Amino acid sequence: MKPVSEKQVSPRRVILLVDVDYFFAQCEEARNPSLRNKPVVVCVYSGRNGESGVVSTANYEARKHGVKSGISISLAKKRLMNVDAVFLPVDHEYYNRVSDEVMSILKKHADIFEQAGVDEAYLDVSKRVKGDFDRAVELAKKMKEEVKRSMGLTCSIGIGPNKLVAKIAADFQKPDGLTVVKPEEVQGFLSPLPVNRLIGVGVKTQGLMESLGIKTIGDLASYDVRKLIELFGEKLGVYFHNASRGIDNQPVKERGEASSISRISTLREDTRNLEAILKKTSELCDEIHAELLRRGLRAKQVGIIVITKDMAVHNRSKTLEQPTSDPEAIKKNVRGLFEKFLREPGLEARRVGVRVSGFVKEEGQKQLRAFIPS
């Protein structure tokens, strides 16, 4: 990887990053409008008690009180103690279904479409708008209106000459934002931003950079690339050098089906009891079965995930003779894998999960979505 000259980047590329705002919490608001204007906190409960677990997503009303992703549920409840707040468990099946609908709306507006997560996607619209950023703004407004009208959701969109700039632009104005950065505006847009707005600059890296006097992306852009390579290695040093100048030649890429489906949950207590573990994994198998049906898939591999009390992660898997979506077949193989796992002395499970992979498409069978009322 080498430093790239700005002249090497085609100004005709027009890339959008669409990010659905506070996705899980906004999905909950969409299906229950009475939640709007209240603090809504979507939680990953551990199941051990009503306050054990972490916050997955909070809406902006909750964020005003200092509630954000990753903090404990108990801390979130303290910060919202005197507020009419709503705490909800994650509902992945529902969120994935909403995500699929949103992505289908976005995809039809793209020359090339790349889903980057359950709530965001990159769209290359260069041909569609003939390299015209003003036309891209009109297209983005149309997409925002369509997602709002069809799904009741707002999204923030960044428009730039590449994926890196589009991503930073999408985060610039939230919620319901639209930010366009034309090629000639890239350096002026990036330079004053704090250096941690670049992907790859975490807390430790930011601390090191600030000790070198690098506080903004502009500071990083003017820093000697040879010194960056000495500090971070060639690959990362060159990346920081190029990214700080808004240079990113990564293409928007179509992606195929996910390579695996997994579900994981925390047990009420650390245990080696097989039946207690299987009671929990049976629920996970049912969720995976529903997802396989929805996608019209069968799986050739079944695996288990075990996180033990020392937080070590253990994986076991088995390849089946015939691919299946039958929940009983999945549960049978999960039982066998846990029986083998528990033969190892001294291991107690804290969290358990099930994973299936090696997918093949179902033949002549309608997907579950066809049976869900719109």
C-alpha positions as a Python dict, from the first residue, in 0.01 Angstrom:
ca = {
    (1, 'M'): (0, 0, 0),
    (2, 'K'): (138, 341, -102),
    (3, 'P'): (41, 701, -41),
    (4, 'V'): (-205, 804, -309),
    (5, 'S'): (-205, 1129, -501),
    (6, 'E'): (-533, 1317, -503),
    (7, 'K'): (-507, 1326, -884),
    (8, 'Q'): (-544, 947, -892),
    (9, 'V'): (-898, 966, -750),
    (10, 'S'): (-1172, 1014, -1008),
    (11, 'P'): (-1392, 1313, -919),
    (12, 'R'): (-1679, 1148, -1106),
    (13, 'R'): (-1749, 894, -832),
    (14, 'V'): (-2057, 975, -626),
    (15, 'I'): (-2105, 757, -318),
    (16, 'L'): (-2386, 765, -61),
    (17, 'L'): (-2383, 621, 288),
    (18, 'V'): (-2735, 576, 424),
    (19, 'D'): (-2760, 524, 801),
    (20, 'V'): (-3101, 461, 962),
    (21, 'D'): (-3109, 672, 1279),
    (22, 'Y'): (-3090, 495, 1621),
    (23, 'F'): (-3218, 188, 1440),
    (24, 'F'): (-3344, -55, 1707),
    (25, 'A'): (-3511, 218, 1914),
    (26, 'Q'): (-3662, 384, 1606),
    (27, 'C'): (-3804, 46, 1495),
    (28, 'E'): (-3978, 27, 1832),
    (29, 'E'): (-4115, 379, 1787),
    (30, 'A'): (-4242, 287, 1440),
    (31, 'R'): (-4447, -8, 1562),
    (32, 'N'): (-4564, 174, 1875),
    (33, 'P'): (-4600, 547, 1799),
    (34, 'S'): (-4694, 619, 2162),
    (35, 'L'): (-4322, 580, 2242),
    (36, 'R'): (-4229, 887, 2037),
    (37, 'N'): (-4102, 1178, 2247),
    (38, 'K'): (-4025, 941, 2535),
    (39, 'P'): (-3677, 812, 2619),
    (40, 'V'): (-3659, 462, 2464),
    (41, 'V'): (-3381, 224, 2561),
    (42, 'V'): (-3337, -110, 2383),
    (43, 'C'): (-3145, -353, 2602),
    (44, 'V'): (-2958, -680, 2583),
    (45, 'Y'): (-3073, -844, 2908),
    (46, 'S'): (-2855, -1114, 3057),
    (47, 'G'): (-3157, -1285, 3213),
    (48, 'R'): (-3005, -1293, 3560),
    (49, 'N'): (-3219, -1009, 3694),
    (50, 'G'): (-3418, -714, 3562),
    (51, 'E'): (-3118, -482, 3551),
    (52, 'S'): (-2840, -717, 3437),
    (53, 'G'): (-2716, -647, 3085),
    (54, 'V'): (-2619, -358, 2860),
    (55, 'V'): (-2785, -91, 2648),
    (56, 'S'): (-2792, -180, 2279),
    (57, 'T'): (-2947, 141, 2141),
    (58, 'A'): (-3105, 453, 2288),
    (59, 'N'): (-3311, 714, 2110),
    (60, 'Y'): (-3215, 1080, 2120),
    (61, 'E'): (-3453, 1157, 2407),
    (62, 'A'): (-3264, 902, 2620),
    (63, 'R'): (-2928, 1030, 2501),
    (64, 'K'): (-3010, 1373, 2640),
    (65, 'H'): (-2986, 1208, 2984),
    (66, 'G'): (-2648, 1047, 2915),
    (67, 'V'): (-2780, 706, 2810),
    (68, 'K'): (-2585, 551, 2525),
    (69, 'S'): (-2492, 216, 2374),
    (70, 'G'): (-2269, -5, 2587),
    (71, 'I'): (-2350, 129, 2933),
    (72, 'S'): (-2511, -103, 3187),
    (73, 'I'): (-2888, -119, 3212),
    (74, 'S'): (-2865, -38, 3583),
    (75, 'L'): (-2672, 283, 3508),
    (76, 'A'): (-2921, 376, 3235),
    (77, 'K'): (-3208, 333, 3481),
    (78, 'K'): (-3033, 554, 3735),
    (79, 'R'): (-2989, 829, 3476),
    (80, 'L'): (-3356, 801, 3380),
    (81, 'M'): (-3484, 750, 3734),
    (82, 'N'): (-3724, 1047, 3736),
    (83, 'V'): (-3817, 1028, 3368),
    (84, 'D'): (-4103, 847, 3193),
    (85, 'A'): (-3862, 616, 3008),
    (86, 'V'): (-3931, 287, 2833),
    (87, 'F'): (-3691, -9, 2851),
    (88, 'L'): (-3736, -287, 2593),
    (89, 'P'): (-3552, -611, 2508),
    (90, 'V'): (-3392, -644, 2165),
    (91, 'D'): (-3616, -806, 1903),
    (92, 'H'): (-3372, -911, 1631),
    (93, 'E'): (-3630, -1093, 1421),
    (94, 'Y'): (-3839, -778, 1390),
    (95, 'Y'): (-3537, -550, 1331),
    (96, 'N'): (-3401, -780, 1060),
    (97, 'R'): (-3737, -782, 888),
    (98, 'V'): (-3753, -401, 892),
    (99, 'S'): (-3392, -386, 773),
    (100, 'D'): (-3471, -607, 475),
    (101, 'E'): (-3756, -378, 373),
    (102, 'V'): (-3543, -64, 407),
    (103, 'M'): (-3258, -218, 208),
    (104, 'S'): (-3494, -322, -71),
    (105, 'I'): (-3608, 42, -98),
    (106, 'L'): (-3252, 174, -109),
    (107, 'K'): (-3116, -87, -346),
    (108, 'K'): (-3340, 10, -635),
    (109, 'H'): (-3181, 358, -636),
    (110, 'A'): (-2820, 234, -667),
    (111, 'D'): (-2590, 142, -953),
    (112, 'I'): (-2399, -72, -703),
    (113, 'F'): (-2532, -151, -355),
    (114, 'E'): (-2337, -269, -49),
    (115, 'Q'): (-2515, -337, 277),
    (116, 'A'): (-2267, -254, 552),
    (117, 'G'): (-2483, -346, 852),
    (118, 'V'): (-2839, -400, 964),
    (119, 'D'): (-2892, -22, 956),
    (120, 'E'): (-2657, 116, 692),
    (121, 'A'): (-2557, 76, 328),
    (122, 'Y'): (-2327, 226, 67),
    (123, 'L'): (-2469, 318, -273),
    (124, 'D'): (-2259, 399, -578),
    (125, 'V'): (-2485, 626, -785),
    (126, 'S'): (-2216, 766, -1016),
    (127, 'K'): (-2380, 656, -1341),
    (128, 'R'): (-2732, 728, -1224),
    (129, 'V'): (-2654, 1093, -1148),
    (130, 'K'): (-2385, 1125, -1418),
    (131, 'G'): (-2128, 1237, -1161),
    (132, 'D'): (-2345, 1534, -1059),
    (133, 'F'): (-2352, 1592, -682),
    (134, 'D'): (-2653, 1822, -702),
    (135, 'R'): (-2852, 1545, -867),
    (136, 'A'): (-2726, 1311, -595),
    (137, 'V'): (-2874, 1543, -331),
    (138, 'E'): (-3214, 1526, -503),
    (139, 'L'): (-3186, 1146, -518),
    (140, 'A'): (-3097, 1132, -148),
    (141, 'K'): (-3399, 1346, -58),
    (142, 'K'): (-3622, 1113, -260),
    (143, 'M'): (-3481, 809, -77),
    (144, 'K'): (-3529, 970, 263),
    (145, 'E'): (-3890, 1053, 180),
    (146, 'E'): (-3957, 701, 54),
    (147, 'V'): (-3812, 532, 365),
    (148, 'K'): (-4008, 771, 589),
    (149, 'R'): (-4334, 717, 399),
    (150, 'S'): (-4301, 339, 368),
    (151, 'M'): (-4139, 247, 698),
    (152, 'G'): (-4192, 547, 927),
    (153, 'L'): (-3816, 577, 978),
    (154, 'T'): (-3572, 865, 937),
    (155, 'C'): (-3221, 816, 806),
    (156, 'S'): (-2909, 1028, 773),
    (157, 'I'): (-2726, 1034, 441),
    (158, 'G'): (-2372, 1137, 358),
    (159, 'I'): (-2268, 1206, -1),
    (160, 'G'): (-1905, 1214, -104),
    (161, 'P'): (-1655, 1114, -373),
    (162, 'N'): (-1573, 791, -186),
    (163, 'K'): (-1687, 562, 95),
    (164, 'L'): (-1469, 719, 363),
    (165, 'V'): (-1597, 1073, 307),
    (166, 'A'): (-1958, 956, 268),
    (167, 'K'): (-1938, 772, 602),
    (168, 'I'): (-1803, 1072, 791),
    (169, 'A'): (-2058, 1298, 620),
    (170, 'A'): (-2348, 1071, 724),
    (171, 'D'): (-2242, 1108, 1088),
    (172, 'F'): (-2209, 1487, 1058),
    (173, 'Q'): (-2576, 1581, 1103),
    (174, 'K'): (-2800, 1345, 1299),
    (175, 'P'): (-3078, 1255, 1315),
    (176, 'D'): (-3249, 1294, 976),
    (177, 'G'): (-2945, 1464, 827),
    (178, 'L'): (-2820, 1512, 472),
    (179, 'T'): (-2461, 1625, 419),
    (180, 'V'): (-2292, 1655, 80),
    (181, 'V'): (-1916, 1692, 37),
    (182, 'K'): (-1807, 1758, -319),
    (183, 'P'): (-1453, 1660, -429),
    (184, 'E'): (-1324, 2017, -405),
    (185, 'E'): (-1469, 2048, -53),
    (186, 'V'): (-1316, 1735, 99),
    (187, 'Q'): (-1008, 1888, 262),
    (188, 'G'): (-1201, 2183, 402),
    (189, 'F'): (-1467, 1950, 543),
    (190, 'L'): (-1228, 1702, 704),
    (191, 'S'): (-950, 1930, 834),
    (192, 'P'): (-1126, 2079, 1140),
    (193, 'L'): (-1282, 1752, 1255),
    (194, 'P'): (-1131, 1570, 1556),
    (195, 'V'): (-896, 1294, 1449),
    (196, 'N'): (-1110, 1023, 1609),
    (197, 'R'): (-1374, 1078, 1340),
    (198, 'L'): (-1155, 862, 1115),
    (199, 'I'): (-1230, 490, 1121),
    (200, 'G'): (-941, 313, 1294),
    (201, 'V'): (-859, 592, 1538),
    (202, 'G'): (-968, 448, 1871),
    (203, 'V'): (-903, 575, 2222),
    (204, 'K'): (-541, 452, 2241),
    (205, 'T'): (-450, 570, 1893),
    (206, 'Q'): (-614, 906, 1956),
    (207, 'G'): (-414, 944, 2278),
    (208, 'L'): (-88, 867, 2098),
    (209, 'M'): (-169, 1106, 1816),
    (210, 'E'): (-260, 1386, 2057),
    (211, 'S'): (73, 1337, 2236),
    (212, 'L'): (231, 1413, 1897),
    (213, 'G'): (23, 1726, 1853),
    (214, 'I'): (-226, 1560, 1617),
    (215, 'K'): (-571, 1668, 1735),
    (216, 'T'): (-758, 1721, 1410),
    (217, 'I'): (-773, 1540, 1079),
    (218, 'G'): (-597, 1843, 931),
    (219, 'D'): (-311, 1797, 1178),
    (220, 'L'): (-281, 1435, 1065),
    (221, 'A'): (-285, 1535, 697),
    (222, 'S'): (19, 1758, 748),
    (223, 'Y'): (214, 1503, 954),
    (224, 'D'): (512, 1334, 789),
    (225, 'V'): (396, 1004, 641),
    (226, 'R'): (737, 845, 711),
    (227, 'K'): (693, 913, 1082),
    (228, 'L'): (341, 769, 1071),
    (229, 'I'): (483, 450, 916),
    (230, 'E'): (750, 432, 1188),
    (231, 'L'): (482, 462, 1457),
    (232, 'F'): (201, 249, 1315),
    (233, 'G'): (363, 25, 1053),
    (234, 'E'): (341, 69, 677),
    (235, 'K'): (-17, -42, 620),
    (236, 'L'): (-178, 162, 898),
    (237, 'G'): (58, 458, 862),
    (238, 'V'): (-22, 494, 491),
    (239, 'Y'): (-392, 448, 560),
    (240, 'F'): (-391, 734, 812),
    (241, 'H'): (-197, 952, 565),
    (242, 'N'): (-441, 886, 281),
    (243, 'A'): (-759, 894, 492),
    (244, 'S'): (-669, 1230, 647),
    (245, 'R'): (-665, 1369, 292),
    (246, 'G'): (-1002, 1211, 213),
    (247, 'I'): (-846, 959, -23),
    (248, 'D'): (-1016, 621, -46),
    (249, 'N'): (-1032, 411, -363),
    (250, 'Q'): (-1225, 120, -208),
    (251, 'P'): (-1513, 29, -440),
    (252, 'V'): (-1871, -24, -334),
    (253, 'K'): (-1914, -402, -357),
    (254, 'E'): (-2224, -613, -383),
    (255, 'R'): (-2234, -872, -105),
    (256, 'G'): (-2390, -1214, -109),
    (257, 'E'): (-2577, -1399, 165),
    (258, 'A'): (-2432, -1392, 515),
    (259, 'S'): (-2196, -1684, 566),
    (260, 'S'): (-2359, -1787, 895),
    (261, 'I'): (-2655, -1727, 1126),
    (262, 'S'): (-2597, -1730, 1499),
    (263, 'R'): (-2781, -1655, 1820),
    (264, 'I'): (-2628, -1629, 2167),
    (265, 'S'): (-2770, -1575, 2516),
    (266, 'T'): (-2660, -1551, 2880),
    (267, 'L'): (-2757, -1826, 3124),
    (268, 'R'): (-2918, -1738, 3457),
    (269, 'E'): (-2612, -1880, 3632),
    (270, 'D'): (-2281, -2038, 3537),
    (271, 'T'): (-2345, -2408, 3490),
    (272, 'R'): (-2237, -2747, 3359),
    (273, 'N'): (-2593, -2878, 3368),
    (274, 'L'): (-2676, -3009, 3021),
    (275, 'E'): (-3054, -2976, 3052),
    (276, 'A'): (-3030, -2616, 3173),
    (277, 'I'): (-2808, -2534, 2875),
    (278, 'L'): (-3034, -2714, 2626),
    (279, 'K'): (-3341, -2534, 2757),
    (280, 'K'): (-3177, -2206, 2654),
    (281, 'T'): (-3032, -2331, 2325),
    (282, 'S'): (-3369, -2478, 2224),
    (283, 'E'): (-3504, -2121, 2214),
    (284, 'L'): (-3204, -2012, 2008),
    (285, 'C'): (-3255, -2302, 1765),
    (286, 'D'): (-3617, -2195, 1714),
    (287, 'E'): (-3502, -1841, 1631),
    (288, 'I'): (-3247, -1974, 1384),
    (289, 'H'): (-3511, -2202, 1228),
    (290, 'A'): (-3738, -1901, 1170),
    (291, 'E'): (-3450, -1709, 1012),
    (292, 'L'): (-3362, -2000, 783),
    (293, 'L'): (-3724, -2018, 668),
    (294, 'R'): (-3739, -1644, 614),
    (295, 'R'): (-3429, -1654, 394),
    (296, 'G'): (-3522, -1979, 223),
    (297, 'L'): (-3203, -2153, 334),
    (298, 'R'): (-3085, -2487, 467),
    (299, 'A'): (-2759, -2532, 660),
    (300, 'K'): (-2487, -2795, 622),
    (301, 'Q'): (-2295, -2709, 940),
    (302, 'V'): (-2423, -2677, 1297),
    (303, 'G'): (-2207, -2534, 1571),
    (304, 'I'): (-2216, -2422, 1934),
    (305, 'I'): (-2055, -2126, 2106),
    (306, 'V'): (-1968, -2139, 2474),
    (307, 'I'): (-1835, -1850, 2679),
    (308, 'T'): (-1710, -1984, 3010),
    (309, 'K'): (-1696, -1808, 3346),
    (310, 'D'): (-1339, -1690, 3272),
    (311, 'M'): (-1480, -1526, 2951),
    (312, 'A'): (-1289, -1765, 2722),
    (313, 'V'): (-1473, -1845, 2397),
    (314, 'H'): (-1508, -2209, 2285),
    (315, 'N'): (-1647, -2324, 1949),
    (316, 'R'): (-1750, -2674, 1838),
    (317, 'S'): (-1913, -2767, 1507),
    (318, 'K'): (-2034, -3060, 1301),
    (319, 'T'): (-2090, -3106, 927),
    (320, 'L'): (-2419, -3278, 844),
    (321, 'E'): (-2469, -3542, 579),
    (322, 'Q'): (-2759, -3344, 433),
    (323, 'P'): (-2834, -2971, 471),
    (324, 'T'): (-3136, -2898, 690),
    (325, 'S'): (-3363, -2627, 825),
    (326, 'D'): (-3547, -2873, 1055),
    (327, 'P'): (-3533, -2734, 1412),
    (328, 'E'): (-3536, -3080, 1568),
    (329, 'A'): (-3237, -3187, 1360),
    (330, 'I'): (-3051, -2872, 1463),
    (331, 'K'): (-3139, -2929, 1830),
    (332, 'K'): (-3027, -3292, 1812),
    (333, 'N'): (-2685, -3194, 1682),
    (334, 'V'): (-2655, -2909, 1932),
    (335, 'R'): (-2723, -3159, 2211),
    (336, 'G'): (-2450, -3389, 2083),
    (337, 'L'): (-2198, -3107, 2063),
    (338, 'F'): (-2274, -2993, 2419),
    (339, 'E'): (-2251, -3350, 2549),
    (340, 'K'): (-1900, -3372, 2407),
    (341, 'F'): (-1807, -3026, 2535),
    (342, 'L'): (-1916, -3104, 2891),
    (343, 'R'): (-1694, -3412, 2903),
    (344, 'E'): (-1408, -3169, 2950),
    (345, 'P'): (-1365, -3121, 3327),
    (346, 'G'): (-1400, -2789, 3505),
    (347, 'L'): (-1572, -2591, 3229),
    (348, 'E'): (-1882, -2395, 3329),
    (349, 'A'): (-2089, -2215, 3068),
    (350, 'R'): (-2179, -1849, 3124),
    (351, 'R'): (-2317, -1773, 2775),
    (352, 'V'): (-2420, -2022, 2510),
    (353, 'G'): (-2493, -1987, 2141),
    (354, 'V'): (-2586, -2177, 1828),
    (355, 'R'): (-2449, -2113, 1481),
    (356, 'V'): (-2543, -2262, 1144),
    (357, 'S'): (-2354, -2217, 816),
    (358, 'G'): (-2280, -2383, 482),
    (359, 'F'): (-2604, -2261, 328),
    (360, 'V'): (-2792, -2392, 28),
    (361, 'K'): (-3111, -2239, -112),
    (362, 'E'): (-3443, -2414, -56),
    (363, 'E'): (-3592, -2543, -380),
    (364, 'G'): (-3950, -2451, -473),
    (365, 'Q'): (-4040, -2308, -134),
    (366, 'K'): (-4173, -1963, -56),
    (367, 'Q'): (-3986, -1755, 194),
    (368, 'L'): (-4150, -1668, 524),
    (369, 'R'): (-4176, -1303, 420),
    (370, 'A'): (-4439, -1401, 167),
    (371, 'F'): (-4668, -1495, 456),
    (372, 'I'): (-4615, -1179, 660),
    (373, 'P'): (-4884, -915, 604),
    (374, 'S'): (-4748, -584, 481),
}
